[in-house]
Amino acid sequence: MAPVVRTATIIRLARDAPPLDSCYQFAEGSERFAGVVDQVAPVGDDDVAITLSMTAAEHERLLAAQP
């Protein structure tokens, strides 16, 4: 059975935008997370929305870290 993949979108400064298909690590609170970059889209003048594929376990950890 193939592993379950989830997506998450985070907003970051455009100058920090990673290349597509790269592994991107980021912090949320005191936790660190990682995912594979699926899409980078401009949001406003200085930001981008980065859509990441994450394992189900990593995605659950991210959701649990949200305030």
N, CA, C and O atoms as a CHARMM CRD file, in Angstrom:
* protein
*
  268
    1    1 MET  N      0.84300  -1.17600   0.00000 PROA 1      0.00000
    2    1 MET  CA     0.00000   0.00000   0.00000 PROA 1      0.00000
    3    1 MET  C      0.89100   1.24400   0.00000 PROA 1      0.00000
    4    1 MET  O      1.87700   1.31000   0.73400 PROA 1      0.00000
    5    2 ALA  N      0.54200   2.20700  -0.81300 PROA 2      0.00000
    6    2 ALA  CA     1.32300   3.44500  -0.90600 PROA 2      0.00000
    7    2 ALA  C      1.08200   4.30200   0.33400 PROA 2      0.00000
    8    2 ALA  O     -0.01100   4.28600   0.90000 PROA 2      0.00000
    9    3 PRO  N      2.11500   5.05900   0.75900 PROA 3      0.00000
   10    3 PRO  CA     1.93300   5.92600   1.91600 PROA 3      0.00000
   11    3 PRO  C      0.94500   7.04600   1.62200 PROA 3      0.00000
   12    3 PRO  O      0.83300   7.51500   0.48900 PROA 3      0.00000
   13    4 VAL  N      0.23500   7.46300   2.65800 PROA 4      0.00000
   14    4 VAL  CA    -0.72900   8.55600   2.52100 PROA 4      0.00000
   15    4 VAL  C      0.02300   9.88100   2.52300 PROA 4      0.00000
   16    4 VAL  O      0.87800  10.12300   3.37500 PROA 4      0.00000
   17    5 VAL  N     -0.30800  10.73600   1.55500 PROA 5      0.00000
   18    5 VAL  CA     0.34500  12.03800   1.44300 PROA 5      0.00000
   19    5 VAL  C     -0.70700  13.12400   1.64900 PROA 5      0.00000
   20    5 VAL  O     -1.80900  13.05300   1.10500 PROA 5      0.00000
   21    6 ARG  N     -0.35200  14.11200   2.43100 PROA 6      0.00000
   22    6 ARG  CA    -1.22300  15.25600   2.69800 PROA 6      0.00000
   23    6 ARG  C     -0.53800  16.51200   2.17600 PROA 6      0.00000
   24    6 ARG  O      0.67200  16.51500   1.95000 PROA 6      0.00000
   25    7 THR  N     -1.30900  17.57500   1.98500 PROA 7      0.00000
   26    7 THR  CA    -0.70500  18.84000   1.58600 PROA 7      0.00000
   27    7 THR  C     -0.98000  19.90100   2.63700 PROA 7      0.00000
   28    7 THR  O     -1.97600  19.85600   3.36000 PROA 7      0.00000
   29    8 ALA  N     -0.07000  20.84800   2.69500 PROA 8      0.00000
   30    8 ALA  CA    -0.20700  22.00600   3.57200 PROA 8      0.00000
   31    8 ALA  C      0.32800  23.20900   2.80400 PROA 8      0.00000
   32    8 ALA  O      1.25000  23.07700   1.99900 PROA 8      0.00000
   33    9 THR  N     -0.24400  24.36300   3.05100 PROA 9      0.00000
   34    9 THR  CA     0.22600  25.58800   2.41600 PROA 9      0.00000
   35    9 THR  C      0.66100  26.55900   3.50200 PROA 9      0.00000
   36    9 THR  O     -0.07700  26.83000   4.44900 PROA 9      0.00000
   37   10 ILE  N      1.86500  27.07300   3.34700 PROA 10     0.00000
   38   10 ILE  CA     2.40400  28.04700   4.29500 PROA 10     0.00000
   39   10 ILE  C      2.76800  29.31200   3.52700 PROA 10     0.00000
   40   10 ILE  O      3.06200  29.25700   2.33200 PROA 10     0.00000
   41   11 ILE  N      2.75000  30.43100   4.20300 PROA 11     0.00000
   42   11 ILE  CA     3.10300  31.71800   3.59600 PROA 11     0.00000
   43   11 ILE  C      4.48500  32.12100   4.10400 PROA 11     0.00000
   44   11 ILE  O      4.74700  32.09300   5.30700 PROA 11     0.00000
   45   12 ARG  N      5.35500  32.49100   3.18400 PROA 12     0.00000
   46   12 ARG  CA     6.69800  32.93500   3.52500 PROA 12     0.00000
   47   12 ARG  C      7.07000  34.11100   2.63500 PROA 12     0.00000
   48   12 ARG  O      6.38200  34.40300   1.65800 PROA 12     0.00000
   49   13 LEU  N      8.15600  34.77700   2.97800 PROA 13     0.00000
   50   13 LEU  CA     8.66700  35.86600   2.14200 PROA 13     0.00000
   51   13 LEU  C      9.09000  35.31800   0.78400 PROA 13     0.00000
   52   13 LEU  O      9.62500  34.21300   0.69700 PROA 13     0.00000
   53   14 ALA  N      8.85300  36.08100  -0.26400 PROA 14     0.00000
   54   14 ALA  CA     9.20100  35.64400  -1.61800 PROA 14     0.00000
   55   14 ALA  C     10.68900  35.33600  -1.74500 PROA 14     0.00000
   56   14 ALA  O     11.07800  34.42100  -2.47200 PROA 14     0.00000
   57   15 ARG  N     11.51100  36.08900  -1.04500 PROA 15     0.00000
   58   15 ARG  CA    12.96300  35.84500  -1.16200 PROA 15     0.00000
   59   15 ARG  C     13.36700  34.49300  -0.57000 PROA 15     0.00000
   60   15 ARG  O     14.46200  34.00500  -0.84800 PROA 15     0.00000
   61   16 ASP  N     12.50400  33.88600   0.23500 PROA 16     0.00000
   62   16 ASP  CA    12.77800  32.57800   0.83700 PROA 16     0.00000
   63   16 ASP  C     12.14700  31.42700   0.06400 PROA 16     0.00000
   64   16 ASP  O     12.17300  30.28500   0.52300 PROA 16     0.00000
   65   17 ALA  N     11.58000  31.71700  -1.10700 PROA 17     0.00000
   66   17 ALA  CA    10.87400  30.68000  -1.87500 PROA 17     0.00000
   67   17 ALA  C     11.83200  29.58400  -2.33500 PROA 17     0.00000
   68   17 ALA  O     12.86200  29.87300  -2.94500 PROA 17     0.00000
   69   18 PRO  N     11.50000  28.33900  -2.04700 PROA 18     0.00000
   70   18 PRO  CA    12.33300  27.21600  -2.47400 PROA 18     0.00000
   71   18 PRO  C     11.97600  26.79000  -3.89400 PROA 18     0.00000
   72   18 PRO  O     10.90100  27.13300  -4.38600 PROA 18     0.00000
   73   19 PRO  N     12.85800  26.04900  -4.56000 PROA 19     0.00000
   74   19 PRO  CA    12.53800  25.53200  -5.89500 PROA 19     0.00000
   75   19 PRO  C     11.51000  24.39100  -5.80900 PROA 19     0.00000
   76   19 PRO  O     11.41500  23.70700  -4.79000 PROA 19     0.00000
   77   20 LEU  N     10.75500  24.19900  -6.88000 PROA 20     0.00000
   78   20 LEU  CA     9.81200  23.09100  -6.94900 PROA 20     0.00000
   79   20 LEU  C     10.53300  21.76400  -6.77700 PROA 20     0.00000
   80   20 LEU  O     11.68800  21.61800  -7.17500 PROA 20     0.00000
   81   21 ASP  N      9.85100  20.80500  -6.18600 PROA 21     0.00000
   82   21 ASP  CA    10.34300  19.43900  -5.96700 PROA 21     0.00000
   83   21 ASP  C     11.49200  19.34200  -4.96200 PROA 21     0.00000
   84   21 ASP  O     12.08700  18.27600  -4.79900 PROA 21     0.00000
   85   22 SER  N     11.80100  20.44100  -4.29400 PROA 22     0.00000
   86   22 SER  CA    12.85800  20.37900  -3.28200 PROA 22     0.00000
   87   22 SER  C     12.24900  20.04000  -1.92600 PROA 22     0.00000
   88   22 SER  O     11.05200  20.22400  -1.70600 PROA 22     0.00000
   89   23 CYS  N     13.08100  19.54800  -1.03200 PROA 23     0.00000
   90   23 CYS  CA    12.65700  19.32200   0.33800 PROA 23     0.00000
   91   23 CYS  C     12.76600  20.66000   1.06400 PROA 23     0.00000
   92   23 CYS  O     13.80800  21.31300   1.01600 PROA 23     0.00000
   93   24 TYR  N     11.69900  21.06300   1.72800 PROA 24     0.00000
   94   24 TYR  CA    11.67700  22.35000   2.41900 PROA 24     0.00000
   95   24 TYR  C     11.38500  22.11300   3.88900 PROA 24     0.00000
   96   24 TYR  O     10.39200  21.47400   4.23600 PROA 24     0.00000
   97   25 GLN  N     12.24100  22.62400   4.74600 PROA 25     0.00000
   98   25 GLN  CA    12.05300  22.51100   6.18100 PROA 25     0.00000
   99   25 GLN  C     11.67300  23.87200   6.73100 PROA 25     0.00000
  100   25 GLN  O     12.20000  24.89800   6.30000 PROA 25     0.00000
  101   26 PHE  N     10.75100  23.87300   7.68900 PROA 26     0.00000
  102   26 PHE  CA    10.28900  25.11900   8.27600 PROA 26     0.00000
  103   26 PHE  C      9.91100  24.89000   9.72300 PROA 26     0.00000
  104   26 PHE  O      9.68800  23.75800  10.15100 PROA 26     0.00000
  105   27 ALA  N      9.84100  25.97600  10.46800 PROA 27     0.00000
  106   27 ALA  CA     9.46800  25.91100  11.87500 PROA 27     0.00000
  107   27 ALA  C      8.06900  26.46900  12.06300 PROA 27     0.00000
  108   27 ALA  O      7.67900  27.43300  11.40400 PROA 27     0.00000
  109   28 GLU  N      7.33400  25.86700  12.95100 PROA 28     0.00000
  110   28 GLU  CA     6.02400  26.35700  13.37800 PROA 28     0.00000
  111   28 GLU  C      6.03900  26.25100  14.89800 PROA 28     0.00000
  112   28 GLU  O      6.01100  25.15600  15.45900 PROA 28     0.00000
  113   29 GLY  N      6.08200  27.40500  15.55000 PROA 29     0.00000
  114   29 GLY  CA     6.27100  27.38900  16.99900 PROA 29     0.00000
  115   29 GLY  C      7.64900  26.82800  17.31500 PROA 29     0.00000
  116   29 GLY  O      8.64300  27.25900  16.73100 PROA 29     0.00000
  117   30 SER  N      7.71500  25.88600  18.21900 PROA 30     0.00000
  118   30 SER  CA     9.00700  25.29000  18.58000 PROA 30     0.00000
  119   30 SER  C      9.28100  23.99700  17.81500 PROA 30     0.00000
  120   30 SER  O     10.30800  23.35500  18.03500 PROA 30     0.00000
  121   31 GLU  N      8.38000  23.61300  16.92600 PROA 31     0.00000
  122   31 GLU  CA     8.52700  22.38000  16.14700 PROA 31     0.00000
  123   31 GLU  C      9.09200  22.66800  14.75900 PROA 31     0.00000
  124   31 GLU  O      8.90200  23.75100  14.20700 PROA 31     0.00000
  125   32 ARG  N      9.79600  21.66700  14.20400 PROA 32     0.00000
  126   32 ARG  CA    10.30600  21.75400  12.83800 PROA 32     0.00000
  127   32 ARG  C      9.60200  20.70400  11.99500 PROA 32     0.00000
  128   32 ARG  O      9.32700  19.59600  12.45700 PROA 32     0.00000
  129   33 PHE  N      9.31200  21.07400  10.73800 PROA 33     0.00000
  130   33 PHE  CA     8.58000  20.20600   9.82900 PROA 33     0.00000
  131   33 PHE  C      9.28000  20.17800   8.47700 PROA 33     0.00000
  132   33 PHE  O     10.12100  21.02800   8.18300 PROA 33     0.00000
  133   34 ALA  N      8.92200  19.18700   7.65500 PROA 34     0.00000
  134   34 ALA  CA     9.50300  19.08300   6.32000 PROA 34     0.00000
  135   34 ALA  C      8.46200  18.57200   5.34100 PROA 34     0.00000
  136   34 ALA  O      7.55800  17.81900   5.70300 PROA 34     0.00000
  137   35 GLY  N      8.60700  18.99800   4.09300 PROA 35     0.00000
  138   35 GLY  CA     7.73300  18.53400   3.02400 PROA 35     0.00000
  139   35 GLY  C      8.40300  18.77000   1.68600 PROA 35     0.00000
  140   35 GLY  O      9.45500  19.40600   1.61500 PROA 35     0.00000
  141   36 VAL  N      7.80500  18.26600   0.64100 PROA 36     0.00000
  142   36 VAL  CA     8.30900  18.44400  -0.72100 PROA 36     0.00000
  143   36 VAL  C      7.48200  19.54400  -1.38300 PROA 36     0.00000
  144   36 VAL  O      6.25200  19.52300  -1.32600 PROA 36     0.00000
  145   37 VAL  N      8.15800  20.49700  -2.00800 PROA 37     0.00000
  146   37 VAL  CA     7.50400  21.66100  -2.60000 PROA 37     0.00000
  147   37 VAL  C      6.76300  21.25900  -3.87600 PROA 37     0.00000
  148   37 VAL  O      7.36400  20.78400  -4.84000 PROA 37     0.00000
  149   38 ASP  N      5.43300  21.46400  -3.85600 PROA 38     0.00000
  150   38 ASP  CA     4.59300  21.17800  -5.02200 PROA 38     0.00000
  151   38 ASP  C      4.30700  22.42600  -5.84100 PROA 38     0.00000
  152   38 ASP  O      4.21400  22.36800  -7.06700 PROA 38     0.00000
  153   39 GLN  N      4.16900  23.55300  -5.15700 PROA 39     0.00000
  154   39 GLN  CA     3.78700  24.79100  -5.84500 PROA 39     0.00000
  155   39 GLN  C      4.26100  25.98900  -5.03400 PROA 39     0.00000
  156   39 GLN  O      4.27800  25.96100  -3.80300 PROA 39     0.00000
  157   40 VAL  N      4.64800  27.04300  -5.75300 PROA 40     0.00000
  158   40 VAL  CA     4.98200  28.32900  -5.14700 PROA 40     0.00000
  159   40 VAL  C      4.21400  29.38500  -5.93900 PROA 40     0.00000
  160   40 VAL  O      4.38600  29.51500  -7.15100 PROA 40     0.00000
  161   41 ALA  N      3.36700  30.13500  -5.23700 PROA 41     0.00000
  162   41 ALA  CA     2.52900  31.13700  -5.90600 PROA 41     0.00000
  163   41 ALA  C      2.62400  32.47000  -5.17600 PROA 41     0.00000
  164   41 ALA  O      2.61500  32.50200  -3.94600 PROA 41     0.00000
  165   42 PRO  N      2.71700  33.57400  -5.92300 PROA 42     0.00000
  166   42 PRO  CA     2.77700  34.88500  -5.28600 PROA 42     0.00000
  167   42 PRO  C      1.50300  35.18900  -4.49800 PROA 42     0.00000
  168   42 PRO  O      0.39700  34.82800  -4.89800 PROA 42     0.00000
  169   43 VAL  N      1.69600  35.86100  -3.37500 PROA 43     0.00000
  170   43 VAL  CA     0.58600  36.34000  -2.53500 PROA 43     0.00000
  171   43 VAL  C      0.97000  37.75200  -2.12400 PROA 43     0.00000
  172   43 VAL  O      1.83400  37.94000  -1.26700 PROA 43     0.00000
  173   44 GLY  N      0.33900  38.73300  -2.72500 PROA 44     0.00000
  174   44 GLY  CA     0.70400  40.11000  -2.42300 PROA 44     0.00000
  175   44 GLY  C      2.04100  40.47900  -3.04900 PROA 44     0.00000
  176   44 GLY  O      2.51300  39.82100  -3.97600 PROA 44     0.00000
  177   45 ASP  N      2.64000  41.54200  -2.52700 PROA 45     0.00000
  178   45 ASP  CA     3.88400  42.05800  -3.10400 PROA 45     0.00000
  179   45 ASP  C      5.13400  41.32000  -2.63200 PROA 45     0.00000
  180   45 ASP  O      6.08500  41.16400  -3.39800 PROA 45     0.00000
  181   46 ASP  N      5.14100  40.87100  -1.39300 PROA 46     0.00000
  182   46 ASP  CA     6.37800  40.34200  -0.81300 PROA 46     0.00000
  183   46 ASP  C      6.32300  38.88200  -0.39000 PROA 46     0.00000
  184   46 ASP  O      7.33800  38.33000   0.03400 PROA 46     0.00000
  185   47 ASP  N      5.16400  38.24600  -0.49600 PROA 47     0.00000
  186   47 ASP  CA     5.00300  36.89400   0.03100 PROA 47     0.00000
  187   47 ASP  C      4.67800  35.88500  -1.05800 PROA 47     0.00000
  188   47 ASP  O      4.26000  36.24100  -2.15900 PROA 47     0.00000
  189   48 VAL  N      4.88300  34.61200  -0.72000 PROA 48     0.00000
  190   48 VAL  CA     4.48800  33.50200  -1.57800 PROA 48     0.00000
  191   48 VAL  C      3.76400  32.46800  -0.73100 PROA 48     0.00000
  192   48 VAL  O      4.01600  32.33700   0.46700 PROA 48     0.00000
  193   49 ALA  N      2.86700  31.74200  -1.37000 PROA 49     0.00000
  194   49 ALA  CA     2.21700  30.58800  -0.76200 PROA 49     0.00000
  195   49 ALA  C      2.96300  29.36000  -1.25300 PROA 49     0.00000
  196   49 ALA  O      3.05900  29.11800  -2.45600 PROA 49     0.00000
  197   50 ILE  N      3.48700  28.58900  -0.31800 PROA 50     0.00000
  198   50 ILE  CA     4.25300  27.39100  -0.65000 PROA 50     0.00000
  199   50 ILE  C      3.38700  26.18500  -0.28700 PROA 50     0.00000
  200   50 ILE  O      3.05200  25.98500   0.88000 PROA 50     0.00000
  201   51 THR  N      3.02800  25.38600  -1.29100 PROA 51     0.00000
  202   51 THR  CA     2.24100  24.18000  -1.04600 PROA 51     0.00000
  203   51 THR  C      3.19200  22.99800  -0.99900 PROA 51     0.00000
  204   51 THR  O      3.99000  22.77700  -1.91000 PROA 51     0.00000
  205   52 LEU  N      3.08700  22.24600   0.08500 PROA 52     0.00000
  206   52 LEU  CA     3.98900  21.12800   0.35300 PROA 52     0.00000
  207   52 LEU  C      3.22500  19.81800   0.43700 PROA 52     0.00000
  208   52 LEU  O      2.10300  19.77900   0.94100 PROA 52     0.00000
  209   53 SER  N      3.83000  18.74500  -0.05700 PROA 53     0.00000
  210   53 SER  CA     3.35200  17.39500   0.20400 PROA 53     0.00000
  211   53 SER  C      4.07300  16.91300   1.44900 PROA 53     0.00000
  212   53 SER  O      5.28800  17.06200   1.58000 PROA 53     0.00000
  213   54 MET  N      3.30200  16.33200   2.36600 PROA 54     0.00000
  214   54 MET  CA     3.86600  15.84900   3.62200 PROA 54     0.00000
  215   54 MET  C      3.31900  14.45500   3.90100 PROA 54     0.00000
  216   54 MET  O      2.24400  14.09100   3.42400 PROA 54     0.00000
  217   55 THR  N      4.06800  13.68300   4.67700 PROA 55     0.00000
  218   55 THR  CA     3.52400  12.40600   5.11500 PROA 55     0.00000
  219   55 THR  C      2.33300  12.68000   6.02700 PROA 55     0.00000
  220   55 THR  O      2.21200  13.76900   6.58700 PROA 55     0.00000
  221   56 ALA  N      1.46700  11.70600   6.17400 PROA 56     0.00000
  222   56 ALA  CA     0.30600  11.87300   7.04800 PROA 56     0.00000
  223   56 ALA  C      0.74900  12.17900   8.47600 PROA 56     0.00000
  224   56 ALA  O      0.14600  13.01900   9.14400 PROA 56     0.00000
  225   57 ALA  N      1.78900  11.51000   8.94600 PROA 57     0.00000
  226   57 ALA  CA     2.26900  11.73400  10.31700 PROA 57     0.00000
  227   57 ALA  C      2.81800  13.14900  10.48700 PROA 57     0.00000
  228   57 ALA  O      2.56400  13.79600  11.50300 PROA 57     0.00000
  229   58 GLU  N      3.56500  13.62600   9.50500 PROA 58     0.00000
  230   58 GLU  CA     4.12500  14.97900   9.58100 PROA 58     0.00000
  231   58 GLU  C      2.99500  16.01400   9.54100 PROA 58     0.00000
  232   58 GLU  O      3.03200  17.01000  10.26400 PROA 58     0.00000
  233   59 HSD  N      2.00700  15.77500   8.70600 PROA 59     0.00000
  234   59 HSD  CA     0.85600  16.66900   8.60600 PROA 59     0.00000
  235   59 HSD  C      0.09600  16.72100   9.93200 PROA 59     0.00000
  236   59 HSD  O     -0.30600  17.80000  10.36700 PROA 59     0.00000
  237   60 GLU  N     -0.10200  15.58700  10.56900 PROA 60     0.00000
  238   60 GLU  CA    -0.78300  15.54500  11.86800 PROA 60     0.00000
  239   60 GLU  C      0.00000  16.31800  12.92300 PROA 60     0.00000
  240   60 GLU  O     -0.58700  17.02600  13.74200 PROA 60     0.00000
  241   61 ARG  N      1.31900  16.18600  12.90200 PROA 61     0.00000
  242   61 ARG  CA     2.15600  16.95000  13.83700 PROA 61     0.00000
  243   61 ARG  C      1.99100  18.44000  13.61000 PROA 61     0.00000
  244   61 ARG  O      1.90900  19.21400  14.56400 PROA 61     0.00000
  245   62 LEU  N      1.94100  18.85100  12.33200 PROA 62     0.00000
  246   62 LEU  CA     1.75700  20.26700  11.99400 PROA 62     0.00000
  247   62 LEU  C      0.41400  20.77400  12.50800 PROA 62     0.00000
  248   62 LEU  O      0.34200  21.84800  13.10500 PROA 62     0.00000
  249   63 LEU  N     -0.64100  20.01400  12.28000 PROA 63     0.00000
  250   63 LEU  CA    -1.95800  20.42000  12.76200 PROA 63     0.00000
  251   63 LEU  C     -1.98600  20.54600  14.28700 PROA 63     0.00000
  252   63 LEU  O     -2.62000  21.45100  14.83000 PROA 63     0.00000
  253   64 ALA  N     -1.31100  19.65600  14.95300 PROA 64     0.00000
  254   64 ALA  CA    -1.27600  19.68400  16.41600 PROA 64     0.00000
  255   64 ALA  C     -0.49600  20.89000  16.94300 PROA 64     0.00000
  256   64 ALA  O     -0.72800  21.32600  18.07100 PROA 64     0.00000
  257   65 ALA  N      0.41000  21.42400  16.15400 PROA 65     0.00000
  258   65 ALA  CA     1.23100  22.56100  16.56900 PROA 65     0.00000
  259   65 ALA  C      0.50800  23.89800  16.37700 PROA 65     0.00000
  260   65 ALA  O      0.97700  24.93000  16.85700 PROA 65     0.00000
  261   66 GLN  N     -0.63000  23.88200  15.68000 PROA 66     0.00000
  262   66 GLN  CA    -1.37800  25.12900  15.42700 PROA 66     0.00000
  263   66 GLN  C     -2.03800  25.60500  16.70200 PROA 66     0.00000
  264   66 GLN  O     -2.55700  24.80000  17.47500 PROA 66     0.00000
  265   67 PRO  N     -2.02300  26.93000  16.93000 PROA 67     0.00000
  266   67 PRO  CA    -2.68400  27.45500  18.13600 PROA 67     0.00000
  267   67 PRO  C     -4.19500  27.38600  18.04100 PROA 67     0.00000
  268   67 PRO  O     -4.89100  27.78800  18.97300 PROA 67     0.00000
